[in-house]
Amino acid sequence: MVEKPLSSGLWPQMWEPLRSFGPRMGDWLSPAAEASADGKSYTIRVELPGVEDKDIDITVNAGVVSVKGEKRESREEKGETWYFSERQYGAFSRSFRLPADAEEAKVKADLKDGVLMITVPQRLEEPEKGTNKVKITKAA
């Protein structure tokens, strides 16, 4: 248990609500994602509008799929009497823990219309080859 020291004055009390803002800001800036399974594979979809495939790095290590990258986007518009310029830059990272039956060596990824789709096949169980009769022997 961590005890919060009592402090007097306005300064500590004023900043208290902002104390946990940093970690929450990181979650807010992460790309939206969804994960699903269909019995044959696991699918992870990550929304990455404006990000090119060369700016995305996908790794699989110890049962975790990590997606890292950087968004670089700029837009310029000019008119007779006006000029507009907008730039967006920033790095992002998301990680997803895979279930035990995921085949890490067969991960595939496709990027289409700003959506990255990562597919991880599920390991299929060996079909039973019939029932085996076990012979019991008498110990001497």
ZAVEX-350050 format. One record per atom (N, C-alpha, C): residue number from 1; x, z, y. Coordinates in steps of 0.001 Angstrom, whole numbers, plus 500000, padded with zeros to 6 digits. Layout:
NUM,X,Z,Y
...
END
This chain:
1,500835,500000,498831
1,500000,500000,500000
1,500886,500000,501240
2,500538,499190,502205
2,501282,499122,503451
2,500443,499764,504536
3,501060,500688,505224
3,500354,501356,506311
3,500689,500691,507627
4,499706,500554,508457
4,499886,499973,509771
4,500164,501097,510762
5,501291,501018,511473
5,501586,502095,512406
5,500597,502091,513568
6,500283,503279,514007
6,499415,503399,515173
6,500247,503088,516413
7,499718,502273,517263
7,500441,501951,518488
7,499478,502031,519649
8,500023,502380,520738
8,499180,502466,521919
8,499526,501325,522851
9,498611,500988,523670
9,498848,499912,524624
9,498085,498669,524248
10,497954,497794,525197
10,497178,496571,525019
10,497948,495489,524273
11,499255,495394,524469
11,500052,494296,523908
11,499922,494160,522382
12,500184,495192,521569
12,500052,495025,520109
12,498628,494691,519677
13,497649,495275,520317
13,496263,495034,519943
13,495830,493608,520262
14,496360,493051,521330
14,495959,491710,521741
14,496438,490646,520742
15,497634,490821,520169
15,498195,489819,519266
15,497802,490016,517810
16,497183,491119,517471
16,496815,491406,516085
16,495964,490314,515435
17,494930,489759,516083
17,494130,488704,515436
17,494922,487429,515140
18,496016,487191,515862
18,496806,485969,515668
18,497904,486130,514627
19,498027,487308,514066
19,499111,487626,513145
19,499158,486704,511919
20,498024,486396,511347
20,497978,485573,510131
20,497644,484112,510425
21,497744,483709,511661
21,497380,482353,512046
21,498335,481308,511471
22,499631,481626,511361
22,500627,480674,510862
22,500302,480110,509487
23,500125,480947,508464
23,499787,480425,507132
23,498472,479647,507112
24,497494,480086,507883
24,496210,479376,507921
24,496370,478003,508560
25,497235,477886,509558
25,497463,476611,510228
25,498039,475591,509242
26,498955,476044,508365
26,499516,475155,507354
26,498459,474606,506414
27,497523,475458,506004
27,496431,475009,505137
27,495540,474010,505860
28,495300,474235,507131
28,494427,473364,507914
28,495040,471975,508093
29,496361,471900,508193
29,497028,470622,508408
29,497352,469881,507115
30,497155,470491,505962
30,497413,469839,504683
30,496367,468764,504441
31,496764,467674,503775
31,495766,466633,503491
31,494711,467131,502509
32,493494,466645,502697
32,492390,467017,501814
32,492646,466458,500416
33,492242,467209,499398
33,492461,466779,498017
33,491326,467266,497140
34,491159,466579,495999
34,490203,467014,494987
34,490799,466720,493622
35,490478,467544,492660
35,490984,467377,491303
35,489805,467384,490335
36,489921,466566,489276
36,488860,466492,488277
36,489458,466153,486914
37,488643,466313,485879
37,489048,465972,484515
37,487880,465275,483832
38,488214,464322,482946
38,487161,463601,482239
38,487302,463677,480718
39,488148,464559,480219
39,488347,464686,478776
39,489510,463869,478255
40,489926,462849,478992
40,491063,462018,478596
40,492252,462212,479539
41,491944,462513,480806
41,493007,462676,481791
41,492542,463558,482944
42,493524,464021,483702
42,493270,464762,484928
42,493518,463810,486089
43,492685,463888,487115
43,492829,463019,488276
43,492893,463881,489534
44,493876,463587,490357
44,494036,464262,491646
44,493961,463190,492719
45,493050,463368,493672
45,492926,462422,494785
45,493322,463145,496071
46,494215,462512,496845
46,494693,463100,498094
46,494440,462092,499205
47,493785,462537,500274
47,493495,461651,501405
47,494722,461549,502307
48,495267,460339,502421
48,496458,460099,503235
48,496277,458852,504104
49,495292,458856,504998
49,495086,457666,505830
49,496273,457420,506750
50,496687,456168,506823
50,497791,455791,507700
50,499169,456056,507134
51,499271,456561,505904
51,500565,456849,505288
51,500892,455733,504304
52,502107,455202,504405
52,502539,454125,503501
52,503163,454722,502250
53,503163,453950,501158
53,503700,454441,499894
53,505175,454809,499988
54,505927,454128,500843
54,507360,454431,500985
54,507601,455789,501647
55,506581,456352,502279
55,506697,457643,502950
55,506156,458798,502109
56,505852,458529,500830
56,505292,459550,499932
56,506263,459790,498782
57,506473,461052,498447
57,507338,461435,497333
57,506519,462309,496382
58,506413,461881,495127
58,505672,462638,494120
58,506652,463085,493044
59,506656,464391,492750
59,507520,464923,491710
59,506697,465789,490763
60,507195,465889,489520
60,506587,466764,488523
60,507697,467651,487991
61,507498,468972,488111
61,508527,469898,487654
61,507855,471184,487171
62,508147,471561,485946
62,507660,472817,485356
62,506138,472958,485473
63,505424,471888,485199
63,503969,471934,485199
63,503314,471875,486562
64,504053,471475,487582
64,503508,471379,488938
64,503760,469982,489501
65,502681,469329,489960
65,502800,468040,490648
65,502875,468335,492145
66,503927,467844,492789
66,504094,468046,494230
66,504034,466708,494942
67,503270,466664,496013
67,503143,465467,496844
67,503673,465829,498225
68,504713,465136,498654
68,505307,465381,499969
68,505418,464058,500696
69,505390,464114,501990
69,505538,462883,502749
69,505522,463128,504233
70,505489,462017,504943
70,505475,462083,506396
70,504576,460994,506944
71,503766,461383,507892
71,502871,460436,508536
71,503507,459995,509848
72,503601,458689,510015
72,504122,458113,511258
72,503139,457047,511705
73,502448,457332,512763
73,501443,456386,513232
73,501513,456302,514751
74,501467,455093,515258
74,501418,454926,516709
74,500469,453785,517038
75,499848,453911,518190
75,498877,452909,518614
75,499028,452695,520113
76,499031,451436,520497
76,499123,451084,521915
76,498042,450081,522265
77,497425,450296,523385
77,496431,449356,523893
77,496699,449148,525377
78,496591,447896,525802
78,496826,447584,527205
78,495672,446762,527751
79,495388,446993,528981
79,494385,446213,529681
79,494951,445810,531040
80,494133,445177,531833
80,494596,444764,533160
80,494947,445956,534030
81,494127,446983,533956
81,494339,448128,534845
81,494564,449439,534090
82,494783,449365,532791
82,494962,450594,532034
82,495948,450405,530882
83,496471,451530,530418
83,497407,451550,529301
83,497132,452812,528472
84,497038,452668,527146
84,496780,453798,526259
84,497805,453792,525141
85,498404,454941,524895
85,499391,455077,523822
85,499130,456400,523097
86,499116,456327,521771
86,498876,457530,520970
86,499807,457512,519774
87,500437,458649,519501
87,501357,458761,518369
87,501020,460012,517573
88,501114,459892,516245
88,500914,461036,515357
88,502057,461052,514350
89,502773,462152,514313
89,503875,462320,513380
89,503741,463688,512737
90,504156,463776,511506
90,504153,465085,510866
90,504371,465006,509370
91,505002,466038,508841
91,505244,466119,507405
91,504100,466881,506749
92,503875,466597,505471
92,502839,467291,504712
92,503351,467555,503308
93,502702,468503,502641
93,503073,468850,501279
93,501878,469508,500594
94,501613,469116,499372
94,500568,469730,498537
94,501125,469846,497125
95,500781,470907,496425
95,501214,471102,495044
95,500008,471462,494183
96,500047,470996,492929
96,498946,471210,492000
96,499520,471637,490654
97,499080,472781,490143
97,499527,473237,488829
97,498727,472511,487756
98,499446,471953,486773
98,498809,471208,485690
98,498444,472139,484540
99,497354,471836,483837
99,497007,472613,482635
99,498048,472390,481532
100,498044,473258,480547
100,499042,473214,479470
100,498998,471925,478660
101,497830,471273,478568
101,497725,470067,477746
101,498004,468774,478521
102,498532,468867,479723
102,498843,467672,480513
102,500170,467073,480061
103,500227,465752,479998
103,501451,465057,479613
103,502241,464708,480879
104,503159,465599,481247
104,503919,465464,482488
104,504729,464176,482574
105,505196,463677,481449
105,506061,462496,481450
105,505293,461199,481699
106,503961,461250,481689
106,503164,460026,481824
106,502309,460004,483093
107,502758,460687,484128
107,502011,460730,485386
107,502099,459367,486072
108,500954,458891,486583
108,500896,457626,487314
108,500235,457875,488665
109,500586,457057,489654
109,499993,457207,490987
109,499693,455845,491585
110,498560,455760,492273
110,498141,454538,492971
110,497697,454921,494375
111,498027,454081,495352
111,497601,454301,496734
111,496742,453123,497157
112,495483,453414,497522
112,494569,452353,497926
112,493650,452879,499014
113,493550,452153,500100
113,492656,452487,501213
113,492848,453913,501725
114,494111,454366,501782
114,494400,455693,502310
114,494151,456840,501355
115,493856,456539,500096
115,493633,457586,499096
115,494667,457440,497987
116,495461,458493,497786
116,496441,458528,496707
116,495754,459095,495475
117,495784,458350,494365
117,495162,458798,493125
117,496256,459018,492078
118,496402,460268,491658
118,497391,460641,490652
118,496644,460891,489348
119,497090,460233,488273
119,496452,460368,486966
119,497449,460966,485980
120,497011,462021,485302
120,497853,462693,484317
120,497080,462717,483000
121,497557,462001,481970
121,496848,461994,480692
121,496842,463380,480042
122,495767,463650,479297
122,495688,464881,478520
122,496278,464616,477143
123,496997,465587,476614
123,497563,465474,475281
123,496417,465576,474279
124,496299,464578,473435
124,495228,464569,472438
124,495671,465365,471217
125,494750,466133,470682
125,495059,466914,469487
125,495146,465980,468287
126,495999,466342,467361
126,496147,465560,466134
126,494857,465657,465325
127,494315,464533,464879
127,493115,464600,464055
127,493439,465211,462692
128,492488,465932,462156
128,492701,466521,460836
128,492768,465422,459788
129,493670,465590,458839
129,493853,464572,457817
129,493180,464962,456513
130,492263,465852,456588
130,491578,466293,455377
130,491908,467749,455091
131,491269,468248,454088
131,491476,469639,453711
131,492518,469725,452612
132,493453,470629,452767
132,494478,470842,451758
132,494174,472122,450987
133,494252,472022,449671
133,494055,473184,448798
133,495402,473870,448661
134,495415,475188,448886
134,496647,475957,448767
134,496648,476652,447407
135,497696,476402,446637
135,497833,476985,445296
135,498461,478370,445410
136,497882,479328,444722
136,498395,480698,444738
136,499226,480900,443470
137,500442,481373,443697
137,501304,481664,442550
137,501417,483158,442376
138,501611,483582,441078
138,501745,484988,440785
138,503181,485390,440988
139,503333,486500,441682
139,504700,487004,441915
139,505189,487689,440639
140,506447,487536,440350
140,506987,488102,439114
140,507325,489544,439194
END
